[in-house]
Amino acid sequence: MSKQAKRAYISIMGLLGLIILLLGIFFTSLDFFVGLIIAIALWIGSGILARYWGVRKTKE
């Protein structure tokens, strides 16, 4: 897998965390705390995966 593909995958995980957090805030179908926990788990997971793959989450 190329470095750009890995970076894109990490970015998508972060974006999914943000979307789930916003769904938890604005819609009652997903509780805020559940959305917060899932979002934090995705952000931590993306950070761990970025470090494991040797990819920086920001532009170099």
RAKARA-V251617 format. One record per helix or strand of 2 or more residues. SS is the DSSP state (alpha for helix, beta for strand). FROM is the first residue (numbers start at 1). LEN is the number of residues. If there is no record, write none. Layout:
SS/FROM/LEN
SS/FROM/LEN
This chain:
alpha/3/24
alpha/32/22
